[in-house]
Amino acid sequence: MQTLKGNHIYLRALEPEDFDFLYHLENNESIWEVSGTITPYSKHLLGHYLENAHRDIYDVKQLRLAICEVSSKVVGLVDLFDFDPKHRRAGLGIVVLKSENRNKGIGAEAIDLLMRYAFRILDLHQLFVNVGADNEASIHLFQKMGFLQVGIKKDWIFSNGNYKDELLFQKINV
């Protein structure tokens, strides 16, 4: 069994041909709140990022993988971030760019594949996710994937003139 290949999607390293997808995603203001972005990314900066995307997770403490349909079309990205090999944990983030690709099992399968990789290959003990308290779809998805809510960060996100809570979820590999 290949760790990063599922029934309907597979995860792979970023490639130079992902530039246009990455540029569109990173400059899509509708997902900036989720990604913590506050300014647009230049083509120059994203080109430099892609040139360095091959660097090892133990070196840069993060890993970004493309979510691809069987047809090889990229539909989203999944990340491990704040990788801490000493404490054997990392944050997990996911975005499926187009709304027509959401609620079809792509996110669940991508999370399942990334968890398999994180727990089996990287030997992590736990993953955590941060989800806006008003993001019902993501809350449902992570709960379905076995993540437990362990905390609330009050007034954590300032968006459109209001503060929002952010929920902390964990998945511990037992």
C-alpha positions in Angstrom: 0.0 0.0 0.0 1.3 3.4 -0.9 1.0 5.8 2.0 0.1 8.9 0.0 -2.3 7.3 -2.5 -6.0 6.8 -1.8 -9.0 5.5 -3.8 -9.9 8.9 -5.3 -7.0 11.2 -4.7 -3.3 11.2 -4.0 -0.9 13.5 -2.3 2.4 14.6 -3.9 5.2 17.1 -3.5 4.8 20.5 -5.2 6.1 20.8 -8.7 7.0 23.8 -10.8 3.8 23.3 -12.9 1.8 24.0 -9.7 2.8 27.7 -9.9 -0.5 29.0 -11.4 -2.6 27.0 -8.9 -0.5 28.2 -6.0 -0.6 31.8 -7.2 -4.4 31.7 -7.5 -4.9 30.0 -4.2 -2.5 32.2 -2.2 -4.0 35.4 -3.7 -7.7 34.3 -3.1 -8.9 36.7 -0.5 -11.8 34.4 0.4 -9.4 32.0 2.1 -7.0 34.5 3.7 -8.8 34.3 7.1 -8.2 30.5 7.2 -4.6 30.7 6.0 -3.6 33.8 8.1 -2.7 35.7 5.0 -3.0 39.5 5.0 -1.2 40.5 1.8 -1.0 39.2 -1.7 1.9 37.0 -2.7 4.1 38.1 -5.7 4.9 35.7 -8.5 8.6 36.2 -7.6 8.1 35.1 -4.0 6.0 32.1 -5.0 8.6 31.1 -7.6 11.3 31.2 -4.9 9.0 29.2 -2.6 8.5 26.5 -5.2 12.3 26.3 -5.8 12.7 25.5 -2.1 9.7 23.3 -1.6 11.8 20.2 -1.8 13.5 21.0 1.5 13.2 18.3 4.2 10.5 18.6 6.9 13.2 18.2 9.6 15.0 21.3 8.2 12.1 23.7 7.5 9.6 22.3 10.0 6.8 22.1 7.5 5.6 20.1 4.6 3.1 21.1 1.9 1.6 18.5 -0.5 -0.7 18.9 -3.5 -4.0 17.1 -3.4 -4.5 15.6 -6.8 -7.4 13.8 -8.4 -6.7 10.6 -10.2 -6.6 12.7 -13.4 -3.6 14.5 -11.9 -5.5 17.7 -11.5 -4.6 19.7 -8.4 -7.6 20.5 -6.3 -6.1 21.6 -3.0 -3.2 21.6 -0.6 -2.6 19.9 2.7 0.1 21.0 5.1 2.0 19.9 8.1 3.4 22.9 10.0 5.0 23.7 13.3 6.6 20.3 13.0 8.3 19.4 16.3 10.3 16.2 16.1 11.2 16.3 19.8 7.6 16.3 21.0 6.5 14.3 17.9 3.7 16.7 16.9 2.7 18.9 14.0 -0.2 21.2 13.0 -2.3 20.1 10.0 -4.0 22.5 7.5 -6.0 21.8 4.4 -7.7 23.8 1.7 -9.7 22.5 -1.2 -9.8 25.6 -3.5 -13.0 25.4 -5.5 -16.4 25.0 -3.7 -17.6 22.5 -6.3 -14.8 20.1 -5.1 -15.8 20.4 -1.4 -18.2 18.0 0.5 -17.2 15.2 -1.9 -14.8 13.3 0.4 -11.7 14.8 -1.0 -10.8 16.6 2.3 -11.5 13.5 4.4 -9.4 11.3 2.1 -6.5 13.8 2.0 -6.5 14.1 5.9 -6.6 10.3 6.2 -3.6 10.0 3.9 -1.7 12.7 5.6 -2.4 11.3 9.1 -1.2 7.9 7.8 2.0 9.5 6.6 2.5 11.5 9.8 1.8 8.6 12.2 3.5 5.8 10.2 6.4 7.5 8.4 7.2 10.5 10.6 6.3 8.6 13.8 4.3 11.5 15.2 2.4 11.1 18.4 -0.2 13.8 17.6 -1.6 16.3 15.1 -3.4 19.5 15.9 -5.7 21.8 13.9 -7.0 25.3 14.5 -10.5 26.0 13.2 -12.6 29.1 13.3 -15.5 28.6 15.6 -17.8 29.6 12.7 -16.3 27.1 10.2 -19.0 24.4 10.6 -17.8 22.4 7.6 -14.2 22.1 8.9 -15.4 21.4 12.5 -17.6 18.5 11.1 -14.8 17.2 8.9 -12.2 17.1 11.7 -14.6 15.6 14.2 -15.5 12.9 11.6 -11.7 12.2 11.2 -11.4 11.6 14.9 -10.0 14.9 16.1 -11.2 16.0 19.5 -11.8 19.6 20.5 -9.5 20.4 23.4 -9.7 24.1 23.7 -11.2 27.5 22.6 -9.0 30.5 21.9 -11.3 33.4 22.7 -11.3 36.4 20.4 -8.4 34.9 18.5 -9.2 36.0 15.0 -9.9 39.7 14.1 -11.9 39.7 10.8 -14.1 42.3 9.2 -14.2 44.4 12.4 -15.1 41.6 14.7 -13.3 39.1 16.9 -13.9 35.4 16.5 -13.0 32.4 18.6 -10.8 29.7 17.2 -11.1 26.0 18.3 -8.2 23.7 18.9 -8.5 20.1 18.0 -6.1 17.2 18.5 -5.7 13.7 17.2 -3.5 11.6 19.3 -2.0 8.4 17.8 -2.5 5.6 20.3 
